[in-house]
Amino acid sequence: MMFRSSRRTGVLAGIAAVALLVSAGACGSGTQAAEEPQDPQKDGPIAVASSTVMWGSLAAQIGGDDVSVTTLSQDAKATKTGSGTAGKSSKDNGDADGFEILVANGAGYDAWAARTAGDVDTTVSAAQTVGAMEGDNPYLWLSKDARAGVAQELVNAFSKARPSLKKTFRANYRQWLKTEDALEEAMAGFAKDHKDGTYAATGDVAYYLMSDMGLADATPEGYALAMSDDAPVEADDYRAFDELLGTAGTDLLVTDPQSAEAAKDITIDEATDGDDADGTQSSDANADGDADADAGDGTKNGDDADTSKNDDADADDDAAVVPDDPAATLVAAARHADVPVLAVAETMPDDAGTLTDWIASIVDEAIELTLPYCDDDATDAGTDADGTDAGDASADSAGSSDGDASGTAKESATDGTDGADGVTDDGDDEDDEDAAVPTCRPRPSSSDDANGTDTANSGKSAQ
């Protein structure tokens, strides 16, 4: 994982100087130092403030019943998530003083959190655990390295706050580590089976997750810079993205749930700028300006005697090519071109269970979306009973995670359970062995493709 290195010049020298001063001061007033009163040992659940639901969920997993986690928000409200539970009740941050530990994201994402939480004994920063700085991608909860770093720092902070419970926190950490290791195993299996795999994204939320899964970013550079800077998309950049999708130049399109949902209302003509209805041409027919003289009735072509229309089209290229909702239109174009679409939200849904559960469900969906199509006789992803889909490189990925992480998480996703214990694999091996692990996916019908509803993804796009 690449981050800009934080500046630490002179830090070690400064620490040494401070140590000498403290030592000298102690020698000069040893009696006074010895007589300083010690803070009384606190008891009861540790009051933890978190800047995000995601880090609050991890804190609840590590702390269990011995922590009380409150999720702060920038608008002076807080949501108390209880002692490792999903129960919620709101209260003003001003009434929620006395926090002992703050779990922050950092990297410029939640600079307000320290002010909102007030004076705390310890701050755990996800950015600091991995060396991320302001300006780096801030969605660190989707990074396996950041999750591992924060989990370990939480163990240390909780153990310092309640030394008598150190063994309990370590036990909770080991339990969490089992689920995280299972998740990482599933991602490693996916990466192994997609060594040359690529993805393109309409946003940068899933950057770390896609990297952990071994996919290279194929998003056109200009488009990526525009979305990173929250700037308008230029015509050339949108056209390059549209062409990438139209030629199926990437294995997966990652977007946000809102764009995935909005794409359902976009027609094929809008998504493909008037390409042939059968979808045999790429979705960038008007990229070169010679195939889009007529987007509707098909009675004119690029060599129409009235060249003023073509001239106008070229002059107004930006307005003609970049739609009002570029992300949603690209999603519709991807579905038309049969490029799988994965919707990843910025924040964890209320019914997601734990942070690990949520990420496991995203990984499971990515695995299923990139499986090869089933034979024509197959009607669903579970009908390939013998698992011998020729050339199915993804089958190993699904199989390798079947007994531990993604296989059981996948089962939870398909049967409607929340997956709370799916990735943990609590020893119910017989049920796991009986569960059908998909080795292929159904090919969407032409009607599904035409109306922009990706059957493998539409059920989760509204999360």
C-alpha positions in Angstrom: 0.0 0.0 0.0 1.5 3.3 -1.0 1.2 6.4 1.1 3.1 9.6 1.2 5.7 9.4 3.9 5.0 11.5 6.9 7.7 13.9 8.0 9.5 12.6 11.1 12.8 14.6 10.8 14.1 15.3 14.2 11.5 13.4 16.1 13.9 10.9 17.7 16.3 13.7 18.7 13.4 15.6 20.2 12.2 12.6 22.2 15.8 12.1 23.6 16.0 15.8 24.7 12.6 15.6 26.4 13.7 12.5 28.2 16.9 14.2 29.5 14.9 17.2 30.8 12.4 15.0 32.5 15.2 13.0 34.1 17.0 16.1 35.3 13.8 17.5 36.7 13.0 14.3 38.6 16.5 14.3 40.1 16.1 17.9 41.4 12.8 17.3 43.0 12.5 13.7 43.6 10.3 13.9 46.7 7.8 16.2 45.0 7.6 13.9 42.0 7.1 10.9 44.2 4.3 12.6 46.1 2.2 13.5 43.0 -1.2 11.8 43.3 -1.9 9.0 40.9 -5.1 8.9 38.9 -7.5 6.5 40.5 -8.2 3.2 38.6 -11.3 3.7 36.5 -13.8 1.0 36.2 -16.9 0.3 34.1 -17.1 0.3 30.3 -14.5 2.5 28.5 -16.1 5.5 27.0 -15.0 5.5 23.3 -15.8 8.2 20.7 -15.5 7.3 17.0 -15.6 9.7 14.1 -17.2 7.0 11.8 -19.5 4.1 12.1 -16.9 1.9 10.5 -14.1 2.5 13.1 -16.8 2.5 15.9 -17.8 -1.0 14.7 -14.2 -2.2 14.9 -13.8 -0.7 18.4 -16.9 -2.5 19.5 -15.5 -5.8 18.2 -12.2 -5.4 20.0 -13.7 -4.0 23.2 -16.8 -6.2 23.5 -19.0 -5.6 26.5 -16.2 -3.6 28.2 -16.5 -0.5 25.9 -19.3 1.9 25.2 -18.9 3.3 21.7 -20.4 6.6 20.6 -20.2 7.6 16.9 -19.8 11.3 16.6 -20.9 13.4 13.7 -19.8 16.8 12.4 -23.2 18.4 13.0 -22.9 18.1 16.8 -24.9 14.9 17.1 -23.7 11.5 18.3 -25.0 8.0 18.0 -24.3 5.6 20.8 -23.7 2.1 19.5 -23.6 0.6 23.0 -21.2 -2.1 24.3 -20.3 -3.9 21.2 -23.9 -4.0 20.0 -25.9 -2.6 17.2 -28.4 -0.7 19.4 -28.4 3.0 18.8 -29.6 6.1 20.6 -28.8 9.7 19.8 -27.6 12.4 22.0 -25.8 15.7 21.7 -22.1 15.6 21.8 -22.1 18.3 24.4 -23.8 15.9 26.8 -21.4 13.1 26.0 -18.3 14.4 27.7 -15.9 12.2 29.5 -14.7 10.2 26.6 -11.5 8.3 27.3 -10.5 7.2 23.8 -11.1 8.7 20.4 -10.9 6.6 17.3 -10.3 8.8 14.3 -9.7 8.2 10.6 -7.3 11.1 9.9 -5.9 12.0 6.5 -8.1 15.1 6.5 -11.3 13.1 6.6 -12.5 14.1 10.1 -10.4 17.0 11.4 -13.5 18.1 13.4 -13.5 14.9 15.5 -11.0 16.0 18.1 -12.9 19.2 18.8 -16.1 17.3 19.1 -14.9 14.6 21.3 -13.2 17.0 23.8 -10.3 16.1 26.0 -9.5 12.4 25.8 -6.8 10.2 27.2 -5.8 8.5 24.0 -6.4 9.0 20.3 -6.2 6.1 17.8 -5.7 7.4 14.3 -6.1 5.1 11.3 -4.0 7.4 9.1 -1.1 7.3 11.6 -1.0 3.5 11.7 -0.2 3.4 8.0 1.5 6.8 7.4 -1.3 8.4 5.4 -1.4 12.2 5.2 -4.0 14.8 4.3 -4.5 14.6 0.5 -4.1 10.8 0.4 -7.1 8.7 -0.2 -9.0 8.9 3.1 -11.2 5.8 2.9 -8.9 3.8 5.1 -11.5 1.5 6.6 -11.4 -0.4 3.3 -7.7 -1.0 3.7 -6.6 -4.2 5.3 -3.4 -2.6 6.5 -5.3 0.2 8.2 -7.8 -2.2 9.8 -5.0 -4.3 11.2 -3.1 -1.3 12.5 -6.2 0.2 14.2 -7.2 -3.1 15.7 -3.8 -3.5 17.3 -3.8 0.1 18.6 -7.2 -0.4 20.1 -6.0 -3.4 22.0 -3.1 -1.3 23.4 -5.4 1.7 24.2 -8.1 -0.4 25.9 -5.5 -2.4 27.9 -3.9 0.8 29.1 -7.3 2.2 30.2 -8.3 -1.1 31.9 -5.2 -3.1 32.7 -7.2 -5.8 34.5 -9.0 -6.6 31.2 -5.9 -6.9 29.1 -6.5 -10.6 28.5 -10.1 -10.1 27.5 -9.1 -7.5 24.9 -6.5 -9.7 23.5 -8.9 -12.6 23.3 -11.4 -10.3 21.5 -8.6 -9.3 19.1 -7.7 -12.9 18.3 -11.4 -13.6 17.5 -11.5 -10.6 15.2 -8.2 -11.6 13.6 -9.8 -15.0 12.6 -12.5 -13.2 10.6 -10.1 -10.7 9.1 -7.6 -13.4 8.1 -10.4 -15.3 6.4 -11.4 -12.1 4.6 -7.8 -11.6 3.5 -7.6 -15.2 2.3 -10.6 -14.6 0.1 -9.0 -11.5 -1.3 -5.7 -13.2 -1.9 -7.5 -16.0 -3.7 -9.3 -13.5 -5.9 -6.0 -11.7 -6.7 -4.3 -15.1 -7.6 -7.1 -15.9 -10.1 -7.2 -12.4 -11.6 -3.5 -11.7 -12.0 -4.1 -9.3 -14.9 -7.4 -8.1 -13.7 -8.4 -4.4 -13.9 -11.2 -2.2 -12.7 -12.4 1.3 -13.4 -14.2 3.5 -11.0 -16.6 6.5 -11.1 -15.3 7.4 -7.6 -12.3 6.7 -5.4 -14.0 5.1 -2.3 -13.0 1.5 -3.2 -9.4 2.3 -4.1 -7.8 0.4 -1.2 -10.2 -2.5 -1.4 -9.6 -3.0 -5.1 -5.8 -2.8 -4.5 -6.1 -5.5 -1.7 -8.0 -7.7 -4.2 -5.2 -7.4 -6.7 -7.0 -5.4 -9.4 -5.1 -2.6 -11.3 -6.9 0.7 -11.8 -7.8 1.3 -15.4 -9.8 4.5 -14.8 -8.8 7.1 -17.4 -6.3 9.4 -15.7 -8.1 12.6 -16.5 -11.4 11.3 -15.2 -9.7 10.0 -12.0 -8.2 13.4 -11.4 -11.5 15.2 -11.9 -13.3 13.0 -9.4 -10.5 13.3 -6.9 -10.6 17.1 -7.1 -14.4 17.2 -7.3 -14.1 19.0 -10.6 -16.3 18.8 -13.7 -15.5 16.0 -16.1 -14.0 17.1 -19.4 -15.4 15.8 -22.6 -12.2 13.9 -23.6 -12.0 12.2 -20.2 -15.6 11.1 -20.3 -15.2 9.9 -23.9 -12.1 7.9 -22.9 -14.0 6.2 -20.1 -17.0 5.6 -22.3 -14.7 4.0 -24.9 -13.1 1.8 -22.2 -16.5 0.4 -21.2 -17.8 0.1 -24.8 -14.9 -2.1 -25.7 -15.1 -4.1 -22.5 -11.6 -2.9 -21.7 -11.9 -3.5 -17.9 -13.1 -6.4 -15.9 -15.3 -4.5 -13.4 -16.8 -1.0 -13.0 -17.0 0.2 -9.4 -19.5 2.9 -8.6 -21.6 4.2 -5.7 -25.1 2.9 -4.9 -26.8 6.1 -6.0 -25.3 6.0 -9.4 -26.1 2.3 -9.8 -29.7 3.0 -8.9 -30.0 6.1 -11.1 -28.6 4.2 -14.1 -31.8 2.1 -14.2 -33.7 5.1 -15.5 -31.2 5.7 -18.3 -32.1 4.3 -21.7 -29.7 2.4 -24.0 -29.7 5.4 -26.4 -28.7 7.7 -23.6 -26.1 5.4 -22.4 -24.6 4.6 -25.8 -25.2 7.9 -27.6 -27.3 6.3 -30.3 -25.3 3.1 -30.9 -27.0 0.2 -32.6 -29.8 -1.4 -30.6 -28.2 -4.8 -30.7 -25.2 -3.4 -28.8 -22.6 -4.7 -31.4 -20.9 -1.3 -31.5 -19.0 0.3 -28.7 -20.8 2.8 -26.6 -18.7 5.7 -27.9 -20.1 5.9 -31.4 -20.0 9.7 -31.3 -16.5 9.9 -30.0 -15.1 10.6 -33.4 -18.0 12.8 -34.5 -18.7 10.8 -37.7 -21.4 8.4 -36.5 -23.7 10.5 -34.5 -25.3 12.8 -37.0 -28.6 11.1 -36.2 -29.3 9.7 -32.7 -32.9 9.0 -33.3 -34.5 8.4 -36.7 -31.5 7.0 -38.5 -32.4 8.9 -41.7 -29.2 10.9 -41.9 -25.5 10.1 -41.8 -22.2 11.8 -41.2 -22.0 13.1 -44.8 -25.3 14.9 -44.9 -25.2 17.8 -47.3 -26.1 20.1 -44.4 -22.7 20.1 -42.7 -23.7 22.8 -40.2 -25.2 20.1 -38.0 -22.0 18.2 -37.9 -20.1 21.5 -37.2 -22.4 22.3 -34.4 -22.0 18.8 -33.0 -18.2 19.2 -33.0 -18.3 22.7 -31.5 -20.6 21.6 -28.7 -18.7 18.4 -28.1 -18.5 19.0 -24.3 -22.3 19.5 -23.9 -23.1 16.6 -26.3 -20.7 14.0 -24.8 -20.7 14.7 -21.1 -24.2 14.0 -19.6 -25.7 15.6 -16.6 -24.9 12.6 -14.5 -21.7 11.1 -15.9 -21.4 8.3 -13.3 -24.9 7.0 -13.8 -24.6 7.1 -17.6 -21.3 5.2 -17.4 -23.0 2.6 -15.3 -25.7 2.2 -17.9 -23.1 2.0 -20.6 -21.2 -0.7 -18.7 -24.3 -2.8 -18.3 -25.1 -2.4 -22.0 -21.5 -3.6 -22.8 -21.8 -6.5 -20.3 -19.2 -5.1 -17.9 -20.1 -6.1 -14.3 -21.0 -3.3 -12.0 -20.1 -3.3 -8.3 -21.7 -0.7 -6.0 -19.6 0.3 -3.0 -21.0 2.8 -0.5 -18.8 5.2 1.4 -20.3 4.2 4.8 -21.4 0.9 6.3 -25.1 0.2 6.1 -27.0 -0.1 9.4 -27.8 -3.7 8.7 -24.3 -4.7 7.7 -23.3 -6.4 10.9 -19.7 -5.7 11.6 -17.1 -3.9 9.5 -15.6 -7.2 8.5 -19.0 -8.6 7.5 -19.7 -5.6 5.3 -16.4 -5.8 3.5 -16.7 -9.6 3.1 -20.1 -9.1 1.4 -18.5 -6.6 -1.1 -15.7 -9.1 -1.8 -18.2 -11.9 -2.2 -20.2 -9.9 -4.7 -17.0 -8.9 -6.7 -16.1 -12.6 -6.9 -19.6 -13.6 -8.1 -19.7 -10.7 -10.6 -16.4 -11.8 -12.2 -17.2 -15.5 -12.5 -17.6 -16.8 -16.1 -21.0 -17.2 -17.5 -22.7 -20.5 -17.1 -23.5 -22.8 -20.0 -26.7 -22.0 -21.9 -28.5 -24.8 -20.2 -27.7 -23.4 -16.7 -30.4 -21.3 -15.2 -28.6 -20.1 -12.1 -25.2 -19.8 -10.5 -25.7 -22.9 -8.5 -26.7 -25.3 -11.3 -23.1 -26.1 -12.3 -23.2 -29.1 -9.9 -20.0 -30.7 -11.0 -18.0 -27.5 -10.8 -16.2 -28.3 -14.0 -16.7 -25.0 -15.9 -13.9 -25.1 -18.5 -11.5 -22.2 -18.1 -13.1 -21.2 -14.8 -10.1 -19.5 -13.2 -12.4 -17.9 -10.6 -13.6 -21.3 -9.3 -10.5 -21.7 -7.3 -11.1 -18.3 -5.7 -14.5 -19.3 -4.6 -13.4 -22.7 -3.5 -10.4 -21.6 -1.6 -12.5 -19.3 0.6 -15.4 -21.7 0.9 -14.5 -23.2 4.2 -13.3 -20.1 5.9 -14.1 -16.6 4.7 -15.8 -15.7 1.5 -17.5 -19.0 1.0 -19.5 -18.7 4.1 -19.9 -15.0 3.8 -21.3 -15.6 0.3 -23.7 -18.1 1.7 -25.0 -15.5 4.1 -25.3 -13.0 1.3 -27.4 -15.3 -0.8 -29.7 -16.6 1.9 -30.4 -13.2 3.3 -28.7 -13.5 6.6 -26.5 -10.7 7.9 -23.3 -12.7 7.8 -22.5 -11.9 11.4 -20.9 -15.3 12.0 -20.5 -16.3 8.4 -16.8 -15.3 8.1 -16.0 -16.7 11.5 -16.8 -20.3 10.5 -17.8 -21.5 14.0 -17.3 -25.1 13.2 -20.5 -25.8 11.2 -18.5 -27.5 8.5 -21.3 -29.9 7.4 -23.5 -27.0 6.4 -20.6 -25.3 4.7 -19.9 -28.4 2.6 -23.5 -28.9 1.7 -23.8 -25.2 0.5 -23.5 -24.8 -3.2 -20.6 -22.5 -4.1 -21.2 -20.8 -7.5 -18.7 -21.5 -10.2 -20.4 -19.4 -12.8 -23.0 -16.7 -13.2 -26.2 -16.5 -15.3 -26.0 -14.5 -18.4 -28.4 -11.6 -18.3 -31.2 -11.6 -20.7 -31.3 -9.0 -23.5 -34.2 -7.3 -21.8 -32.3 -7.0 -18.5 -29.4 -5.5 -20.4 -31.6 -3.1 -22.3 -33.2 -1.5 -19.3 -30.0 -1.2 -17.4 -30.7 -3.7 -14.7 -27.8 -5.9 -14.0 -29.3 -9.0 -12.5 -26.2 -9.9 -10.5 -25.9 -6.4 -9.0 -29.2 -4.7 -8.8 -30.2 -6.2 -5.5 -27.3 -4.6 -3.7 -27.1 -1.3 -5.6 -29.8 0.2 -3.4 -27.9 -0.3 -0.2 
